[in-house]
Amino acid sequence: MSEYDYDLRPMTPSVVLVGSRSSADGYAIRDFLTRNRIVYEWRDLDAGETHAAYRPGMRLPLCLIPDGTRPEEIVVREGATVETVARSLGLVAEPRLAEYDLAIIGAGPAGLAAAVYAASEGLRTVVVESVAPGGQAGTTSLIENYLGFPDGVSGNQLAARATVQAERFGAEILLARPVDDVAPDSGGYISRLSDGTTIASRAVLYAAGVEWRRLDAPGVDRLLGAGVYYGAGPSEALGCRGCRVVIIGGGNSAGQACMRFSRYAAHVTLLVRGDSLAASMSQYLIDQIAERENIEVRLRSEAVSVDGDDNLRTIGVATRGSDAIETLQANALFICIGGIARTQCADRVGLMLDSTHYLLTGIDLAPGGEKPPGWTLTRAPFPLETNLPGFFAAGDVRSGSVKRCAAATGEGAMSVALVHRRLAEIGGE
């Protein structure tokens, strides 16, 4: 089996993006297109590149997209955003049904696994994803410890296959719009998307995963998208050819990013706050990093400042045990320092969270055996069920979950059996 490589995409781009590398909107669009496997051409004005359609004074980024009905015609979008590009490409679809048996929020490994099993078992299933199928796992260049893939599988390839599989069974997948709110409604739930679209469902699976923890260092916010990035988006790898790259983090995501960027960058520095990589990174990645001559691992180190004009130039690094602040020359900084659960709508719907804002489920809702506050049913919550009947959680967003792709996939599959029990309880299953 051959690994799908972001660098081996077809060489006939259907989309042209013109802008500045220092644009956060430009980075978001490049990341969206790459993760959705849409071939595009990037023209970087900062590097002296341009395009015949570009005129000074146009709002950037500029996106040129073939017309869906007349491919020979080109639509030019000024001040493009992820949502406007997605709509122009026909990736923003409306729900086909008035009501679903199961609405899945998030198309990472947990959400996609649930979609495959739910749809294959006849449940009317819809999945809502704000960016692209695969979640954080979808940005991983090579997952080498996933069961059944002895040669490894890229996160993007795994996500693409799971998406095709879910859709083949009849699941709908709605892209480029996050869920802003979820509210109980007549024994089920209404999910409201960012564009006002509503989805009625008899059960909900919340599998929105996590987002990267923010780095509290001067200069980070100012240079975000201009050499400073959260995560290690595959769209940026080729752009780092010959550069000096710094990656912050000690987990598998940071390790995989090191391996990806070391293929192009002149030098990669990995900053790790801990005393070793062994506490948080798989041994196979530690071994691979040690074999790459252009990767330097700096333990007990952290970034305390970043600086630059329109782009990142330097990073201030503090090392435990030393009072000195060292200045590293850098063209790009990728921050992979752990996750914060995406539970922004939890307060509005009344979901119970743990002290770190992950969703509580099952026996964790009431460790002493009593029912959680406001629980109205005679039975206790099912495993993976939140304090709201029929509202489940799976994957990284759930309190106590194992932060591994295979574990998220297993929870997604398991949740479908519990959804069946809930639907039988309320009738119609």
N, C-alpha and C positions, 0 to 999 in steps of 0.2 A: 504494500500500500504506500502510495507516495503522499508526502505531507503537502498540504496546500500552503504555498508560500506567498506572502503578500507581495513579494518582489517578482513573482512569476505570473502576474495577472496579464490578460491579453493586452496587446500594445495598441489597440485602437480605442482611444478614449471617446466616450459619448458626451462627456461633460467637461467644460473648461472653466477653471476657477482662477480669477485674477485678483491679486490683493497683496497685502503686506504680511510678511512672516510675523510681524509684531501684533497682528490682529487676533484677538481672542475669538471673534466670530469666524474668521477664516480657519482657525485651528479646529473649531467645533464642526464646521462643515466638512473639512478634510477627514476628520475622525469619523463622522457620520457616514460619508461616502465609502471610506475604506471598510468599515465594519459591516456595511450592507453590501459589500462586494460589487460596488459600482465603480467602473473604471473612469478615471478623470485625469485631466492634465492640469497641473498647477503652474501658474505663471507668477513668479515672485518679483514684484516691482522693486523690492529692496535690493535684489540681486541684479537689477538692470534689465530684467525681462519685461515684456509687454505683450499686448495683443491688439490686433487691428480694430477690435470693437471698443477698446478703452480710449477714453478721452479725459484729459485733465479736468478735474471738478466732479467726475462721477463718484457716486457714493460707493465705497468699498465695503466688503468684497463684492466683486462683479462675477456673476455666474451665467455662463452661456449653456443653454440646454436645448436639445432638439425638440421641436414641437411634437406632441404626442400623436397628432392626427396627420401632420405633414412633416415627416422627419427631415426633409431638405430645408425646412424653415428653422431658424434659430431664435429662441426666446432669450432675451437679455434681461437679467434681474440685477438691478442696482441695490446696494445695501442688503445683500442676500442674508438670510438666516437659515438655520436647519429646517424650520417648518416650511418656509417658502420654497426651498429647494426640494424638500420631500414632496410637497404638493405638485410642483412642476413636473416631477418625475413620476407622478401617479402612485406614490407610495402611501398617500393618506387616503384610506378607505373609510367608508361609513359602515356601521354595524348592519348586518343583513337581517337580523331577527329582532323582534320586539322584546323578547325575553330569552335568557339563556339559563341552562341548568347551572353552569359554573362560569364565573368570570375570574380570570387569572391575572393578577397585577404583577407584571415583571416577566420577561422572557429569558431569564438566565437558566442554568441547568435545572433548577427546581421547577420553574414555571414551564419550561419546554417538556420535561418529563411528565408533568401532570397533564399537559395538553395532549401528549401522545396517548397516554393511558385513558384519559377521560373521553376523548373523541373516539378512540378505538372501541370503547365500551358503550357507545351510543349516546353519550351526554352531549347536549348542545353546548359547545365550548367556545369561548372567546378569550384571547390573550391581548393585553394592552402593554406596550413597551415604548418607553420614551425615546430610546435611541436606536438600538439594534438588537436582534436576537443574540443571546450568548452572555449578556451581562459582563462582569469583569473577566470571567473565564474566556469570553470571546476575544479578548485582547491578548491572550497568551499565545506566544509563537509556537510552543510545543509542550503539550502535557504528556509526560513520559510515564506517569504512574497510574494511568487510567486503565481499568480492567479491560482486557481484550484487545489492546493496541500495543503490542510489544515494541513496535518501532516508534511509538508516540503518535499523537494526533494534535494538530493545531486547534486552539479554541475556536477559531473562526470556522474551520471545517466541521468540527463537532456540532457547532450551533447551526450551520447551514444544513447539515444532514437531518438534525432533529427538527428543524423548521419544516423542511420538505415532508418529513414523516408525519408531523402533526397535521399539516395542511392536507396531506393525502387522505387522512382519516376524517377530515371535515372540520378541523378547528380553524377558526378565523384568527388572524394575527393583525392587530392594528398598531401601526408604527408612528413614531414622531410626535406623540402627544402623551404627556404624563397624566396620571390620575391626580386631580386636585382635591377630590373629596369623595367620601363614601358615606352613605346614610342608610339606616334601616328603612324598609318599606314593605309593609304587608307580609311579613314573614320572610322576606328576602332582602335584597340590597339594591340601591341605585348608586352606580359609580359615575361621577361626573369628570369628564376629561377637560384638559386645559382650554380647548376651543369651544366648550359648552356642550359637546356631545354627551348624551347620557346612555348608560347601559344598565338594563334591569337584569338581575340574576337571582336565582334561588339560593345560591351559595357563592362564597368568595374565597379564593386562595390568594393570600398576600405573600408574594415572593419577590419583592422589590430589591432585595439584596442590600448592599452597603455602598457608600461612597467614600472616597479617600478622606482621611483625616487631614485637616488643614495645618500647614506649617506656620507657626507663629514666629516669624522672623522679618525684620525690616526689609522692605523692597519686594517681598514676594507678591503682594497684591498688585503693585504697580507694574511688574514685569510679567504678570500672568498672561500666557499666550504669546509672549515676546521672548521666548527662551526658557520660561518657567511653566511647567505643566504638571497637573495632577494625574497620576497614572502614567503609563508609558505607551501611549497610543501608537499602533503599528504604522499609522500614516506618517510619522515623523522619522522613521528609521532611515530611509534613503536620504532624507534631507540632512542627516548628521554625518554624511560621508566626509572623512578627514577631520572631523571636529573633536573637541574635548568635551566629553559628556560626564555629568555627575548624576548618580542615582542615589536616592535616600531610601533606606528600608532594609530590613533583615529577613523578610519573608520570601515565600516562593515567587510572588509576583515581581519583587525586586530582582531576585536571582534570574528569573527568566528574561527580564528586561536587560540585564547585564549581558546575557548570552546573545540576545537579538542585536543590541546596539554595537557590541564588540565586532560584529561582522563588517561594520561600516566605519565606525568612529576610529580616530587615531588612538584615543586613549579613553578608557572608562574608569571612573572612580566610584566605588560603592561605599557610602558612608553609613555606618551601623553604630547605633548607640550602645549596644550590648557588648559583652566581653567575647562573644563568639557567635558564629552563624548557626551552630548546631542546635541552639535552643529554639529556633524558629524557621529554619530552612531545611528542606529535604537533603539527605546526604548526596544523592546523585547530582544535585545542582551545585553543592559545595565542591564536589570533585571536578565538575566541568569548569567551574569558575577558576579553580586553582590551575587548570591546564592552559588557560588563555593568557598569553603573555601581555596583552594590552589591557587587562583588567587588574586594577589595584583595589584591594579591600582594606579599608581603614576602620578598625574597631574603636569603640569608645569615643566616637567622633560624631559631631552634629553640626549642621549648618546654622549659623547664628545671624547671618545677613546675606543679602544678595544685592548686587549693584550693576548698573549699566546705564546707557543713554536710552536709545530706542530698543535695544536688545540687551540680553544678559551678557555681562562681561566677566564678572568675578563673583566668587562665593567666599564668605568668611567662615572658617571652620575652627571650632573649638574642640580640643582633645582633652578628655578627662585626665587630671593629674598635671596639666600644664596651664599656666596663666596666659600663654601667648595665643593670639588669634592669627591663624595662617590664612593667607589669601590664595585661593585657587583660581587659575584662569579657566573659564568654562564658556562654552557656546550654548549649552542646553542643560537644564536641570529637570529631572523627572522625580516626582515625590510619590513614594509608595509606602506610606507609613501607617498602614492599618486602616480599619474601616469604621465608619459611623453608620448605624442602621438608618435606612431610608424610611422613617416612620413619621414623616411630616404631617400626614393626615390623621394620625392616631388620636390626638387630643380631640379633634372634631367629632370623631365617631365613637369615642369613649373606650378605646382599647387600653388594656393594662400593659405597662412596660416595666422592665426591671430598672435597676439604678443606672444602667448605662444606655437606656432607651431602646433596648431590644424587646421584641414582642414576647410576652409570656403566654405559654400554652400548656394544656393538659394539667398534670398534677402540680406544676410550678405555679399555677394560679392560686392554689390554696394548699400549701405543703402539709398542713395539719389534717387534711381530709375533708374540711368543710368546703362549702360552695363559695365561689368568688362573689364579691359584692355585686348585687343586681342580677345574679343568675336566677332565672325563673323556672327552669326545667327541673324535674325530679331527678334526672340522671346527672352525673358529674360530666364535665367537659371531656370530649374525646381527646386522645393524644393528637397533638398538632392543632387543636381547636383553641381559639382565644376565648376571652370572657364573653364574647357575643356568639350565640348559637349559630352554626353554619358559616362562621367566619374563621377560616383556617390560616395558618402561617407555615411556611416551609423554607428551608435554605438558610443562608447567612443572616437574614433579618430576624430569625427566631432566636430567642434567648436559649443558650446552652447548646446551640448547633455546633457541629464539627465543621470547621471552615475548609472543606475539601469538596471538589467537584463531584466526586462519586457519592458523598454523603448527601449533598443537595439533590442529586438525581434520585436517590433512594427515598428521600422525604417527599419529593414531588410525586413519585409513584404511589407511596403509601397514603398520601392525602386523598387520592381518588377513592380508595376503599372507604375512607371515612366520610367523604362527600356522599357516596351511595347510601350510607347509613343515615345521614342527615336527611337526604331527599326522601327516603322511605318513611322517616319519622314525620315529615310534614305532608306526606301523601303525594302520589303521582309517580313514584319510582317503580 
